[in-house]
Amino acid sequence: MTQNSETAPEDLGAPVSYLVLTDGMPVYDRAGDPVGTIEHVLADEREDVFHGLLIATPVGPRFAGGDQVDGLFERAVIVTEPAVRLAEPSADAPADLAESHATGLRRAWDWLIQPK
């Protein structure tokens, strides 16, 4: 995984919609520490529902639900947690998760396992 070293967390650009996020965009936590890069945006664009982000991290793929995304910007994304505290995509989400988060984890898993 490579980080865009020219993009500092302080210079994120203007806020944007999830519709314009691109794969490979850097993701930072609230402290400004690198989390990883966007691997895939999970959304139902027809219904305008943003489920979250599949993020490539040094500890493997992680899912940040829409409620864990603090900001979407032109040059980076801010999430509420460091990579190690984000959930791993899974076909079987834990029962204690909110339904929207569990749905996002399953969608992330389905995207990961599909043939590319």
C-alpha distance (Angstrom), angle and dihedral (degrees) to the residues before:
residue distance angle dihedral
M1 . . .
T2 3.77 . .
Q3 3.76 127.3 .
N4 3.78 121.5 -146.0
S5 3.80 97.5 -116.7
E6 3.81 91.8 -168.9
T7 3.81 91.7 65.6
A8 3.77 112.2 79.6
P9 3.82 117.3 -165.4
E10 3.82 88.2 -120.7
D11 3.83 92.0 60.4
L12 3.79 103.6 55.6
G13 3.80 98.7 141.9
A14 3.79 126.4 -137.7
P15 3.82 123.3 -23.8
V16 3.81 114.3 -93.5
S17 3.79 140.4 -175.4
Y18 3.81 123.2 -98.8
L19 3.81 86.0 -112.4
V20 3.81 92.3 76.5
L21 3.82 100.0 43.1
T22 3.78 112.9 120.9
D23 3.77 132.9 -150.7
G24 3.80 111.6 -98.7
M25 3.81 94.6 31.6
P26 3.83 111.0 142.2
V27 3.80 119.8 -105.9
Y28 3.82 122.9 -155.0
D29 3.79 133.1 -175.0
R30 3.81 123.1 -125.0
A31 3.80 91.1 -87.6
G32 3.81 90.7 57.5
D33 3.80 94.4 -109.0
P34 3.82 117.1 140.5
V35 3.82 114.4 -101.3
G36 3.80 99.0 176.3
T37 3.79 138.6 -91.2
I38 3.78 133.5 -61.6
E39 3.77 110.5 -93.8
H40 3.81 96.6 175.2
V41 3.82 139.8 -10.2
L42 3.80 111.4 -130.3
A43 3.79 109.6 -148.7
D44 3.78 144.6 129.9
E45 3.78 98.0 -130.7
R46 3.82 94.4 -175.4
E47 3.80 90.1 58.6
D48 3.84 92.9 34.1
V49 3.81 92.2 -124.0
F50 3.80 119.0 149.3
H51 3.83 110.5 -158.2
G52 3.79 98.3 177.5
L53 3.77 144.4 -95.7
L54 3.77 135.1 -59.5
I55 3.80 104.0 -143.7
A56 3.81 128.6 -163.0
T57 3.81 105.1 -138.7
P58 3.81 135.5 171.3
V59 3.84 87.6 -105.0
G60 3.82 93.7 51.5
P61 3.80 134.2 -90.2
R62 3.80 114.6 -23.0
F63 3.80 134.4 -175.3
A64 3.80 124.4 -134.9
G65 3.80 111.1 -168.3
G66 3.78 119.4 -141.8
D67 3.81 89.0 -100.6
Q68 3.83 89.3 57.8
V69 3.79 94.2 55.4
D70 3.82 112.1 94.7
G71 3.77 98.4 180.0
L72 3.78 143.7 1.3
F73 3.79 113.6 -154.0
E74 3.81 139.3 171.0
R75 3.80 94.0 -99.8
A76 3.81 106.3 22.8
V77 3.79 148.3 2.2
I78 3.80 128.4 -121.6
V79 3.84 119.5 -146.8
T80 3.79 129.4 -173.5
E81 3.82 97.8 -122.0
P82 3.81 139.8 46.2
A83 3.81 116.4 -110.6
V84 3.81 95.2 -97.7
R85 3.82 91.0 58.4
L86 3.82 96.4 48.8
A87 3.80 117.7 96.3
E88 3.78 123.1 -101.3
P89 3.82 113.0 -121.8
S90 3.78 109.3 -102.0
A91 3.79 141.1 174.2
D92 3.82 88.0 -140.6
A93 3.79 109.8 48.4
P94 3.82 117.0 -164.5
A95 3.80 113.9 -93.6
D96 3.80 93.4 -123.7
L97 3.83 93.7 66.2
A98 3.78 123.3 100.6
E99 3.81 111.1 -100.9
S100 3.81 93.3 -113.9
H101 3.81 91.5 53.3
A102 3.83 92.4 45.6
T103 3.81 89.6 50.4
G104 3.80 90.0 51.4
L105 3.81 92.0 50.6
R106 3.81 90.5 52.1
R107 3.82 91.7 47.3
A108 3.82 90.2 49.8
W109 3.82 90.1 50.2
D110 3.83 91.9 48.4
W111 3.80 90.9 50.9
L112 3.83 92.0 48.6
I113 3.80 94.9 51.7
Q114 3.81 98.1 43.9
P115 3.81 116.0 105.4
K116 3.79 111.1 -98.5
